[in-house]
Amino acid sequence: MLRRLTAGFAVIGDVQFLPGYCVLLVDDPSVGRLSELPGDGRTAFLADMDRLGEAVERACGRLDPAFRRVNLEILGNRDPFLHAHVWPRYAWEPEELVGKPVWLYPRERWSDDRYALGPRHDELREAIGRELDHLAS
């Protein structure tokens, strides 16, 4: 876990084929959809998603000059609880994938140990955490 936010938990993804991938997890696992939150809860979750997205953008932009942007997604197709994906995108991505959804990356990117979260991501994890702290003040 990176940080506890207002409506959820910011975590770094367990796969890092796009370094800086993070997920915002709702703080109540019984909530399956954004529409199940009361109005202020929806606003808080979306504000947390924005904050995490900006933190990833700042940290990745500082650590990799090929950083381009972040993609923010609330999909809910596989896991039954509300969560949001924050995907950094880079100029070094394969040409056939750079303008397409991350979900079109080959399956082995999702399971290959080369892309698993590990100690080599500590600097990135700390940078995102610092940005989350900075954006909270």
C-alpha positions in Angstrom: 0.0 0.0 0.0 1.2 3.5 -0.9 -1.2 5.6 1.2 -4.6 5.7 2.8 -6.7 8.2 0.9 -10.1 9.7 1.7 -12.2 7.0 0.1 -9.8 4.2 -0.5 -6.2 2.8 -0.6 -3.6 3.7 -3.2 -1.5 0.7 -4.0 1.2 0.0 -6.6 0.4 -2.7 -9.0 1.8 -6.2 -8.7 2.8 -6.0 -12.4 5.1 -3.2 -13.6 5.5 -3.6 -17.4 4.5 0.0 -17.5 6.4 1.3 -14.5 4.2 3.2 -12.1 1.0 1.3 -12.6 -1.2 1.8 -9.5 -4.7 0.9 -8.4 -7.1 2.8 -6.1 -9.1 0.3 -4.0 -12.4 1.4 -2.4 -12.2 1.3 1.4 -15.4 -0.8 1.6 -15.0 -4.1 -0.3 -18.8 -4.6 -0.4 -19.1 -1.6 -2.8 -19.1 -3.1 -6.3 -19.9 0.0 -8.4 -19.3 3.7 -8.2 -23.1 4.2 -8.3 -23.4 2.3 -5.0 -21.6 5.1 -3.1 -23.5 8.1 -1.8 -22.9 11.4 -3.6 -20.1 12.5 -1.3 -18.5 9.1 -1.4 -18.5 9.1 -5.2 -16.9 12.6 -5.2 -14.3 11.4 -2.7 -13.4 8.3 -4.7 -13.1 10.2 -8.0 -11.0 12.9 -6.2 -8.7 10.2 -4.9 -8.4 8.7 -8.4 -7.5 12.2 -9.7 -4.9 12.6 -6.9 -3.3 9.2 -7.5 -3.3 9.9 -11.3 -1.5 13.2 -10.8 1.0 11.6 -8.3 1.8 8.9 -10.9 2.1 11.5 -13.6 4.5 13.7 -11.6 6.7 10.8 -10.3 6.9 9.0 -13.7 7.5 12.2 -15.5 10.4 13.0 -13.3 12.0 9.5 -13.4 11.5 8.7 -17.1 11.8 11.4 -19.8 9.8 9.1 -22.2 6.7 9.4 -19.9 3.7 10.6 -22.0 0.5 10.6 -19.9 -1.7 8.5 -17.6 -4.8 6.6 -18.4 -7.4 6.4 -15.7 -9.9 3.5 -15.8 -12.8 2.1 -13.8 -13.6 -1.2 -15.4 -15.0 -3.7 -12.9 -15.0 -6.6 -15.3 -13.0 -9.1 -13.2 -12.9 -8.0 -9.5 -16.2 -7.5 -7.8 -15.2 -4.4 -5.8 -14.9 -0.8 -6.9 -11.4 0.0 -8.0 -9.6 2.3 -10.5 -6.5 1.6 -12.6 -3.9 4.3 -13.1 -1.7 3.4 -16.1 1.4 5.5 -17.0 2.1 5.5 -20.8 5.5 5.9 -22.4 7.0 6.8 -25.8 9.1 3.6 -25.6 6.0 1.4 -25.8 5.7 -0.8 -28.9 4.3 1.2 -31.8 1.4 -1.3 -32.3 0.4 -0.8 -28.6 1.2 2.8 -27.7 -2.2 4.2 -28.7 -4.3 1.3 -27.6 -5.7 0.1 -24.3 -3.2 -1.5 -21.9 -5.4 -4.6 -21.9 -4.2 -5.5 -25.4 -0.6 -6.1 -24.2 0.4 -9.8 -24.5 -0.7 -12.1 -21.7 2.9 -12.9 -20.7 3.5 -9.3 -19.7 1.0 -9.8 -16.9 2.6 -13.0 -15.5 6.3 -12.8 -16.5 8.5 -12.4 -13.4 10.5 -9.8 -15.3 7.6 -7.4 -14.8 6.7 -8.3 -11.2 6.8 -5.6 -8.6 10.0 -5.9 -6.7 12.8 -4.0 -4.9 13.9 -2.4 -8.2 10.7 -0.4 -8.0 11.4 1.1 -4.5 12.5 4.4 -5.9 9.3 4.7 -8.0 7.1 3.6 -5.1 8.6 6.2 -2.8 8.3 8.9 -5.4 4.6 8.2 -5.9 4.1 8.2 -2.2 5.9 11.6 -1.8 3.7 13.0 -4.5 0.5 11.8 -2.9 1.7 13.4 0.4 2.5 16.7 -1.5 -0.9 16.8 -3.2 -2.7 16.3 0.1 -1.2 19.5 1.6 
